[in-house]
Amino acid sequence: MTDKPYRPNVGVALFNRDGLVFAGRRFRSSGPEIIRPGFEWQMPQGGIDEGEDLIAAARRELWEETGVTSASVLATSDDWWAYDFPPYDGPPHKLTPFRGQRQRWVALRFEGALSEIETAVPGCPEEPEFEAWGWFPLEVLPRLVIDFRRPVYERVAEAFAAFAA
């Protein structure tokens, strides 16, 4: 598996005015991106298209997964943080050519109304990833995510702690 490349990816820490961060509960596994009971929560994330700007990728992924467009940029991570996928022997999937994902993270401030948030976004070509969503203290999220993502979430919590409640 170590001979495979990492997929370039962006993660989004969306903070509300109270300093809580958005997370969605995934309702199904997708290829090597598995979920386990009790660890279904994650922040929005997704691939960065060839030549795509980091902020543009973050805004696109945020819209695809939440419908949110009303957000201002707070900060970006300077470094790439990677995680490996767990072993996967299922059917071919768009992520199987990759060892895992290397991510840069963007912190955004939600500026809209709660009615803007939707898990099934009208007009979005992507399948919904979340069945539910909520606002959480940033430092709690590493305990809610699947184990292979946890070290990255710990780094996100440290990097964006200034924006948290």
N, CA and C atoms as a LAMMPS dump frame, in Angstrom:
ITEM: TIMESTEP
0
ITEM: NUMBER OF ATOMS
495
ITEM: BOX BOUNDS ff ff ff
-5.0000000000000000e+02 5.0000000000000000e+02
-5.0000000000000000e+02 5.0000000000000000e+02
-5.0000000000000000e+02 5.0000000000000000e+02
ITEM: ATOMS id mol type element x y z
1 1 1 N 0.827 -1.2 0
2 1 2 C 0 0 0
3 1 3 C 0.87 1.263 0
4 2 1 N 2.092 1.184 0.534
5 2 2 C 2.927 2.376 0.647
6 2 3 C 3.408 2.892 -0.706
7 3 1 N 3.25 2.104 -1.771
8 3 2 C 3.66 2.593 -3.086
9 3 3 C 2.578 3.44 -3.748
10 4 1 N 1.397 3.49 -3.152
11 4 2 C 0.316 4.319 -3.689
12 4 3 C 0.481 5.769 -3.219
13 5 1 N 0.019 6.723 -4.014
14 5 2 C 0.107 8.134 -3.595
15 5 3 C -1.035 8.493 -2.643
16 6 1 N -0.863 9.63 -1.989
17 6 2 C -1.945 10.206 -1.195
18 6 3 C -2.805 11.076 -2.113
19 7 1 N -4.105 11.09 -1.855
20 7 2 C -5.023 11.946 -2.603
21 7 3 C -5.017 13.335 -1.983
22 8 1 N -4.791 14.401 -2.76
23 8 2 C -4.872 15.759 -2.219
24 8 3 C -6.311 16.059 -1.789
25 9 1 N -6.455 16.592 -0.593
26 9 2 C -7.765 16.726 0.028
27 9 3 C -7.8 17.997 0.868
28 10 1 N -8.996 18.562 1.017
29 10 2 C -9.186 19.724 1.882
30 10 3 C -10.198 19.354 2.955
31 11 1 N -9.929 19.794 4.174
32 11 2 C -10.872 19.64 5.28
33 11 3 C -11.364 21.011 5.707
34 12 1 N -12.609 21.067 6.185
35 12 2 C -13.214 22.34 6.568
36 12 3 C -13.673 22.295 8.014
37 13 1 N -13.13 23.197 8.82
38 13 2 C -13.614 23.404 10.185
39 13 3 C -14.511 24.633 10.137
40 14 1 N -15.816 24.4 10.151
41 14 2 C -16.802 25.482 10.052
42 14 3 C -17.263 25.842 11.461
43 15 1 N -16.897 27.04 11.906
44 15 2 C -17.233 27.512 13.251
45 15 3 C -18.473 28.388 13.215
46 16 1 N -19.336 28.216 14.2
47 16 2 C -20.465 29.139 14.328
48 16 3 C -20.041 30.322 15.2
49 17 1 N -20.96 31.239 15.436
50 17 2 C -20.635 32.452 16.204
51 17 3 C -20.304 32.158 17.665
52 18 1 N -20.731 30.975 18.143
53 18 2 C -20.449 30.579 19.523
54 18 3 C -19.144 29.809 19.663
55 19 1 N -18.421 29.622 18.562
56 19 2 C -17.14 28.921 18.617
57 19 3 C -17.262 27.404 18.58
58 20 1 N -18.442 26.903 18.238
59 20 2 C -18.613 25.457 18.053
60 20 3 C -18.377 25.13 16.59
61 21 1 N -18.017 23.897 16.312
62 21 2 C -17.661 23.5 14.949
63 21 3 C -18.673 22.477 14.413
64 22 1 N -18.936 22.579 13.117
65 22 2 C -19.884 21.713 12.438
66 22 3 C -19.289 20.325 12.227
67 23 1 N -20.114 19.305 12.459
68 23 2 C -19.767 17.935 12.067
69 23 3 C -21.025 17.251 11.585
70 24 1 N -20.863 16.376 10.61
71 24 2 C -21.969 15.582 10.092
72 24 3 C -21.777 14.126 10.465
73 25 1 N -22.888 13.417 10.611
74 25 2 C -22.824 11.986 10.893
75 25 3 C -22.996 11.229 9.577
76 26 1 N -21.939 10.531 9.183
77 26 2 C -21.977 9.73 7.956
78 26 3 C -22.896 8.544 8.161
79 27 1 N -23.626 8.19 7.114
80 27 2 C -24.558 7.085 7.255
81 27 3 C -24.135 5.837 6.492
82 28 1 N -23.023 5.91 5.795
83 28 2 C -22.538 4.717 5.098
84 28 3 C -21.036 4.849 4.848
85 29 1 N -20.393 3.71 4.719
86 29 2 C -18.999 3.68 4.32
87 29 3 C -18.926 3.922 2.82
88 30 1 N -17.783 4.408 2.364
89 30 2 C -17.584 4.667 0.949
90 30 3 C -16.188 4.185 0.579
91 31 1 N -16.121 2.963 0.053
92 31 2 C -14.822 2.39 -0.282
93 31 3 C -13.977 2.249 0.96
94 32 1 N -12.715 2.663 0.893
95 32 2 C -11.843 2.52 2.058
96 32 3 C -12.156 3.513 3.187
97 33 1 N -13.028 4.472 2.941
98 33 2 C -13.444 5.429 3.971
99 33 3 C -14.576 4.799 4.775
100 34 1 N -14.202 3.903 5.665
101 34 2 C -15.202 3.166 6.432
102 34 3 C -15.664 3.977 7.645
103 35 1 N -16.819 3.583 8.157
104 35 2 C -17.296 4.124 9.427
105 35 3 C -17.591 2.951 10.352
106 36 1 N -17.535 3.208 11.644
107 36 2 C -17.87 2.215 12.665
108 36 3 C -18.842 2.857 13.637
109 37 1 N -19.739 2.048 14.205
110 37 2 C -20.699 2.59 15.178
111 37 3 C -19.985 3.366 16.293
112 38 1 N -20.503 4.562 16.56
113 38 2 C -19.925 5.419 17.587
114 38 3 C -18.875 6.386 17.075
115 39 1 N -18.431 6.18 15.824
116 39 2 C -17.372 7.019 15.257
117 39 3 C -17.762 7.501 13.852
118 40 1 N -19.016 7.886 13.698
119 40 2 C -19.547 8.268 12.383
120 40 3 C -19.399 9.748 12.059
121 41 1 N -18.958 10.545 13.003
122 41 2 C -18.931 11.995 12.82
123 41 3 C -17.658 12.436 12.122
124 42 1 N -17.792 13.481 11.309
125 42 2 C -16.617 14.095 10.688
126 42 3 C -16.971 15.493 10.209
127 43 1 N -15.941 16.297 10.015
128 43 2 C -16.108 17.604 9.409
129 43 3 C -16.107 17.422 7.887
130 44 1 N -16.668 18.391 7.154
131 44 2 C -16.655 18.285 5.69
132 44 3 C -15.23 18.185 5.157
133 45 1 N -15.069 17.384 4.13
134 45 2 C -13.771 17.237 3.479
135 45 3 C -13.978 16.662 2.095
136 46 1 N -12.981 16.808 1.253
137 46 2 C -13.071 16.219 -0.073
138 46 3 C -11.858 16.539 -0.911
139 47 1 N -11.81 15.921 -2.069
140 47 2 C -10.665 16.06 -2.954
141 47 3 C -10.481 17.459 -3.504
142 48 1 N -9.237 17.791 -3.725
143 48 2 C -8.876 19.045 -4.383
144 48 3 C -8.644 18.717 -5.854
145 49 1 N -9.388 19.347 -6.722
146 49 2 C -9.247 19.104 -8.153
147 49 3 C -7.921 19.663 -8.668
148 50 1 N -7.429 19.077 -9.742
149 50 2 C -6.178 19.522 -10.367
150 50 3 C -6.229 21.025 -10.63
151 51 1 N -5.252 21.78 -10.104
152 51 2 C -5.163 23.214 -10.314
153 51 3 C -6.13 24.045 -9.484
154 52 1 N -6.921 23.425 -8.629
155 52 2 C -7.918 24.154 -7.837
156 52 3 C -7.264 24.829 -6.636
157 53 1 N -7.647 26.049 -6.389
158 53 2 C -7.194 26.826 -5.236
159 53 3 C -7.742 26.196 -3.947
160 54 1 N -6.966 26.225 -2.876
161 54 2 C -7.363 25.62 -1.604
162 54 3 C -8.681 26.183 -1.076
163 55 1 N -8.831 27.492 -1.076
164 55 2 C -10.052 28.12 -0.551
165 55 3 C -11.242 27.784 -1.445
166 56 1 N -11.036 27.786 -2.749
167 56 2 C -12.117 27.413 -3.668
168 56 3 C -12.543 25.965 -3.428
169 57 1 N -11.581 25.073 -3.212
170 57 2 C -11.897 23.667 -2.932
171 57 3 C -12.668 23.545 -1.619
172 58 1 N -12.242 24.306 -0.605
173 58 2 C -12.935 24.265 0.686
174 58 3 C -14.379 24.743 0.539
175 59 1 N -14.573 25.831 -0.166
176 59 2 C -15.939 26.357 -0.36
177 59 3 C -16.805 25.381 -1.174
178 60 1 N -16.223 24.763 -2.194
179 60 2 C -16.966 23.801 -3.006
180 60 3 C -17.365 22.586 -2.176
181 61 1 N -16.425 22.031 -1.452
182 61 2 C -16.724 20.861 -0.622
183 61 3 C -17.744 21.195 0.465
184 62 1 N -17.608 22.353 1.075
185 62 2 C -18.565 22.766 2.098
186 62 3 C -19.971 22.838 1.499
187 63 1 N -20.084 23.429 0.32
188 63 2 C -21.398 23.519 -0.322
189 63 3 C -21.932 22.127 -0.676
190 64 1 N -21.086 21.277 -1.266
191 64 2 C -21.541 19.944 -1.675
192 64 3 C -22.063 19.125 -0.5
193 65 1 N -21.455 19.275 0.669
194 65 2 C -21.811 18.43 1.808
195 65 3 C -22.787 19.073 2.774
196 66 1 N -22.948 20.413 2.713
197 66 2 C -23.805 21.087 3.711
198 66 3 C -24.753 22.12 3.114
199 67 1 N -24.531 22.53 1.869
200 67 2 C -25.316 23.604 1.279
201 67 3 C -24.865 24.99 1.695
202 68 1 N -23.897 25.086 2.581
203 68 2 C -23.464 26.376 3.117
204 68 3 C -22.626 27.144 2.098
205 69 1 N -23.012 28.405 1.885
206 69 2 C -22.222 29.328 1.069
207 69 3 C -21.864 30.587 1.865
208 70 1 N -22.553 30.816 2.973
209 70 2 C -22.344 32.023 3.786
210 70 3 C -21.274 31.757 4.844
211 71 1 N -20.014 31.908 4.44
212 71 2 C -18.916 31.651 5.372
213 71 3 C -17.723 32.526 5.003
214 72 1 N -17.035 32.99 6.02
215 72 2 C -15.827 33.797 5.804
216 72 3 C -14.603 33.009 6.268
217 73 1 N -13.48 33.281 5.625
218 73 2 C -12.24 32.562 5.917
219 73 3 C -11.611 33.113 7.194
220 74 1 N -11.261 32.203 8.102
221 74 2 C -10.554 32.556 9.337
222 74 3 C -9.06 32.245 9.233
223 75 1 N -8.73 31.054 8.709
224 75 2 C -7.325 30.63 8.651
225 75 3 C -7.213 29.376 7.787
226 76 1 N -5.974 29.063 7.423
227 76 2 C -5.676 27.798 6.749
228 76 3 C -4.499 27.15 7.461
229 77 1 N -4.425 25.83 7.364
230 77 2 C -3.241 25.145 7.894
231 77 3 C -2.092 25.391 6.924
232 78 1 N -0.896 25.519 7.468
233 78 2 C 0.28 25.726 6.625
234 78 3 C 0.803 24.411 6.054
235 79 1 N 0.577 23.345 6.79
236 79 2 C 1.138 22.051 6.425
237 79 3 C 0.068 21.105 5.897
238 80 1 N 0.538 20.07 5.207
239 80 2 C -0.306 18.95 4.793
240 80 3 C -0.252 17.911 5.914
241 81 1 N -1.409 17.385 6.291
242 81 2 C -1.507 16.318 7.286
243 81 3 C -2.138 15.124 6.616
244 82 1 N -1.559 13.945 6.789
245 82 2 C -2.013 12.765 6.056
246 82 3 C -2.546 11.685 6.981
247 83 1 N -3.442 10.894 6.421
248 83 2 C -3.852 9.659 7.081
249 83 3 C -3.938 8.559 6.034
250 84 1 N -3.666 7.337 6.471
251 84 2 C -3.763 6.168 5.601
252 84 3 C -5.141 5.539 5.744
253 85 1 N -5.632 4.996 4.648
254 85 2 C -6.87 4.235 4.696
255 85 3 C -6.601 2.893 5.379
256 86 1 N -7.611 2.34 6.031
257 86 2 C -7.452 0.979 6.552
258 86 3 C -7.439 -0.008 5.385
259 87 1 N -6.999 -1.249 5.611
260 87 2 C -7.031 -2.241 4.528
261 87 3 C -8.442 -2.344 3.934
262 88 1 N -8.484 -2.453 2.62
263 88 2 C -9.765 -2.493 1.923
264 88 3 C -9.695 -3.544 0.833
265 89 1 N -10.663 -4.461 0.822
266 89 2 C -10.698 -5.476 -0.222
267 89 3 C -12.074 -5.536 -0.89
268 90 1 N -12.773 -4.423 -0.867
269 90 2 C -14.096 -4.342 -1.469
270 90 3 C -14.02 -4.079 -2.96
271 91 1 N -15.168 -3.752 -3.539
272 91 2 C -15.208 -3.483 -4.985
273 91 3 C -14.415 -2.222 -5.338
274 92 1 N -14.031 -2.078 -6.588
275 92 2 C -13.308 -0.871 -7.006
276 92 3 C -14.065 0.393 -6.597
277 93 1 N -13.303 1.394 -6.232
278 93 2 C -13.859 2.647 -5.726
279 93 3 C -12.924 3.771 -6.164
280 94 1 N -13.437 4.995 -6.244
281 94 2 C -12.604 6.12 -6.701
282 94 3 C -11.4 6.363 -5.789
283 95 1 N -11.436 5.869 -4.55
284 95 2 C -10.321 6.08 -3.619
285 95 3 C -9.332 4.918 -3.588
286 96 1 N -9.641 3.78 -4.222
287 96 2 C -8.73 2.628 -4.136
288 96 3 C -7.356 2.853 -4.773
289 97 1 N -7.189 3.787 -5.717
290 97 2 C -5.825 4.019 -6.217
291 97 3 C -4.916 4.736 -5.22
292 98 1 N -5.465 5.145 -4.077
293 98 2 C -4.707 5.965 -3.13
294 98 3 C -4.405 5.221 -1.833
295 99 1 N -3.272 5.567 -1.25
296 99 2 C -2.851 5.051 0.053
297 99 3 C -3.708 5.636 1.172
298 100 1 N -4.092 6.878 0.981
299 100 2 C -4.859 7.623 1.966
300 100 3 C -5.042 9.035 1.442
301 101 1 N -5.233 9.965 2.353
302 101 2 C -5.435 11.346 1.939
303 101 3 C -4.447 12.247 2.67
304 102 1 N -3.932 13.228 1.948
305 102 2 C -3.136 14.282 2.582
306 102 3 C -3.981 15.534 2.492
307 103 1 N -4.11 16.201 3.627
308 103 2 C -5.074 17.29 3.733
309 103 3 C -4.434 18.587 4.167
310 104 1 N -4.995 19.664 3.634
311 104 2 C -4.815 20.997 4.208
312 104 3 C -6.184 21.365 4.725
313 105 1 N -6.215 22.105 5.817
314 105 2 C -7.467 22.453 6.48
315 105 3 C -7.72 23.94 6.405
316 106 1 N -9.006 24.286 6.311
317 106 2 C -9.439 25.675 6.256
318 106 3 C -10.457 25.886 7.366
319 107 1 N -10.24 26.916 8.179
320 107 2 C -11.218 27.312 9.201
321 107 3 C -12.078 28.42 8.608
322 108 1 N -13.398 28.223 8.677
323 108 2 C -14.358 29.2 8.175
324 108 3 C -15.33 29.568 9.294
325 109 1 N -15.865 30.774 9.221
326 109 2 C -16.907 31.225 10.156
327 109 3 C -18.24 31.21 9.426
328 110 1 N -19.218 30.475 9.963
329 110 2 C -20.557 30.415 9.38
330 110 3 C -21.255 31.739 9.616
331 111 1 N -21.722 32.372 8.54
332 111 2 C -22.338 33.692 8.607
333 111 3 C -23.832 33.663 8.285
334 112 1 N -24.365 32.488 7.958
335 112 2 C -25.739 32.403 7.487
336 112 3 C -26.735 31.979 8.553
337 113 1 N -27.94 31.694 8.092
338 113 2 C -29.008 31.172 8.948
339 113 3 C -28.937 29.655 8.953
340 114 1 N -29.382 29.035 10.038
341 114 2 C -29.355 27.581 10.134
342 114 3 C -30.13 26.911 9.008
343 115 1 N -31.132 27.586 8.47
344 115 2 C -31.926 27.018 7.377
345 115 3 C -31.09 26.797 6.108
346 116 1 N -29.917 27.398 6.039
347 116 2 C -29.028 27.212 4.886
348 116 3 C -28.414 25.812 4.876
349 117 1 N -28.3 25.185 6.029
350 117 2 C -27.628 23.886 6.147
351 117 3 C -28.565 22.762 5.709
352 118 1 N -28.088 21.992 4.726
353 118 2 C -28.839 20.846 4.207
354 118 3 C -27.862 19.698 3.975
355 119 1 N -28.28 18.482 4.308
356 119 2 C -27.4 17.339 4.054
357 119 3 C -27.605 16.756 2.659
358 120 1 N -28.736 17.018 2.047
359 120 2 C -28.985 16.65 0.651
360 120 3 C -29.171 17.961 -0.107
361 121 1 N -28.128 18.396 -0.784
362 121 2 C -28.089 19.725 -1.39
363 121 3 C -28.733 19.699 -2.78
364 122 1 N -29.809 20.462 -2.978
365 122 2 C -30.431 20.518 -4.304
366 122 3 C -29.431 21.003 -5.357
367 123 1 N -29.373 20.288 -6.466
368 123 2 C -28.478 20.666 -7.555
369 123 3 C -27.067 20.132 -7.423
370 124 1 N -26.745 19.492 -6.316
371 124 2 C -25.391 18.953 -6.133
372 124 3 C -25.293 17.588 -6.8
373 125 1 N -24.272 17.379 -7.634
374 125 2 C -24.133 16.089 -8.319
375 125 3 C -23.625 14.962 -7.408
376 126 1 N -23.106 15.305 -6.246
377 126 2 C -22.554 14.302 -5.326
378 126 3 C -23.652 13.711 -4.445
379 127 1 N -23.495 12.431 -4.098
380 127 2 C -24.417 11.777 -3.17
381 127 3 C -24.237 12.379 -1.777
382 128 1 N -25.322 12.529 -1.009
383 128 2 C -25.175 13.032 0.361
384 128 3 C -24.274 12.111 1.2
385 129 1 N -23.492 12.729 2.081
386 129 2 C -22.62 11.954 2.97
387 129 3 C -23.143 11.897 4.394
388 130 1 N -23.935 12.897 4.775
389 130 2 C -24.366 13.001 6.165
390 130 3 C -25.866 12.768 6.293
391 131 1 N -26.249 12.073 7.362
392 131 2 C -27.671 11.889 7.652
393 131 3 C -28.14 12.849 8.74
394 132 1 N -27.211 13.412 9.475
395 132 2 C -27.524 14.35 10.55
396 132 3 C -26.317 15.261 10.735
397 133 1 N -26.519 16.347 11.459
398 133 2 C -25.409 17.265 11.717
399 133 3 C -25.618 17.943 13.065
400 134 1 N -24.547 18.541 13.573
401 134 2 C -24.625 19.279 14.826
402 134 3 C -23.408 20.164 14.999
403 135 1 N -23.448 20.958 16.061
404 135 2 C -22.332 21.839 16.428
405 135 3 C -21.684 21.247 17.672
406 136 1 N -20.356 21.135 17.676
407 136 2 C -19.618 20.472 18.747
408 136 3 C -18.436 21.329 19.191
409 137 1 N -18.006 21.181 20.448
410 137 2 C -16.729 21.774 20.834
411 137 3 C -15.613 21.129 20
412 138 1 N -14.725 21.922 19.482
413 138 2 C -13.662 21.418 18.613
414 138 3 C -12.847 20.32 19.283
415 139 1 N -12.551 20.475 20.563
416 139 2 C -11.69 19.5 21.239
417 139 3 C -12.354 18.134 21.408
418 140 1 N -13.668 18.052 21.203
419 140 2 C -14.395 16.777 21.333
420 140 3 C -14.315 15.954 20.044
421 141 1 N -14.173 16.597 18.913
422 141 2 C -14.242 15.899 17.631
423 141 3 C -13.242 14.761 17.449
424 142 1 N -12.006 14.873 17.929
425 142 2 C -11.116 13.717 17.756
426 142 3 C -11.66 12.427 18.382
427 143 1 N -12.49 12.531 19.384
428 143 2 C -13.066 11.334 20.012
429 143 3 C -14.276 10.801 19.253
430 144 1 N -14.816 11.57 18.312
431 144 2 C -16.009 11.168 17.569
432 144 3 C -15.718 10.607 16.183
433 145 1 N -14.463 10.749 15.718
434 145 2 C -14.116 10.309 14.37
435 145 3 C -13.507 8.908 14.392
436 146 1 N -13.532 8.287 13.226
437 146 2 C -12.935 6.97 13.053
438 146 3 C -11.439 7.047 13.371
439 147 1 N -10.886 5.986 13.923
440 147 2 C -9.525 6.008 14.455
441 147 3 C -8.45 6.427 13.461
442 148 1 N -8.571 6.066 12.186
443 148 2 C -7.498 6.413 11.247
444 148 3 C -7.452 7.906 10.94
445 149 1 N -8.51 8.649 11.251
446 149 2 C -8.519 10.108 11.06
447 149 3 C -8.13 10.869 12.341
448 150 1 N -8.144 10.203 13.465
449 150 2 C -7.988 10.873 14.761
450 150 3 C -6.723 11.736 14.872
451 151 1 N -5.538 11.266 14.477
452 151 2 C -4.351 12.126 14.614
453 151 3 C -4.472 13.448 13.842
454 152 1 N -5.096 13.42 12.661
455 152 2 C -5.291 14.663 11.903
456 152 3 C -6.254 15.573 12.651
457 153 1 N -7.339 15.026 13.203
458 153 2 C -8.3 15.843 13.945
459 153 3 C -7.67 16.455 15.2
460 154 1 N -6.754 15.752 15.808
461 154 2 C -6.043 16.325 16.959
462 154 3 C -5.208 17.522 16.526
463 155 1 N -4.581 17.436 15.365
464 155 2 C -3.799 18.569 14.847
465 155 3 C -4.702 19.742 14.477
466 156 1 N -5.865 19.448 13.891
467 156 2 C -6.828 20.499 13.547
468 156 3 C -7.29 21.212 14.819
469 157 1 N -7.603 20.437 15.859
470 157 2 C -8.059 21.02 17.124
471 157 3 C -6.991 21.938 17.72
472 158 1 N -5.751 21.547 17.602
473 158 2 C -4.658 22.379 18.108
474 158 3 C -4.466 23.627 17.244
475 159 1 N -4.487 23.444 15.931
476 159 2 C -4.219 24.565 15.011
477 159 3 C -5.287 25.634 15.058
478 160 1 N -6.555 25.23 15.246
479 160 2 C -7.667 26.188 15.181
480 160 3 C -8.285 26.451 16.545
481 161 1 N -7.589 26.159 17.607
482 161 2 C -8.114 26.334 18.967
483 161 3 C -8.53 27.786 19.247
484 162 1 N -7.877 28.741 18.621
485 162 2 C -8.199 30.167 18.867
486 162 3 C -9.613 30.533 18.42
487 163 1 N -10.2 29.751 17.519
488 163 2 C -11.551 30.046 17.023
489 163 3 C -12.636 29.28 17.769
490 164 1 N -12.213 28.38 18.647
491 164 2 C -13.147 27.498 19.349
492 164 3 C -13.742 28.173 20.579
493 165 1 N -14.876 27.605 21.018
494 165 2 C -15.569 28.125 22.21
495 165 3 C -14.692 27.96 23.437
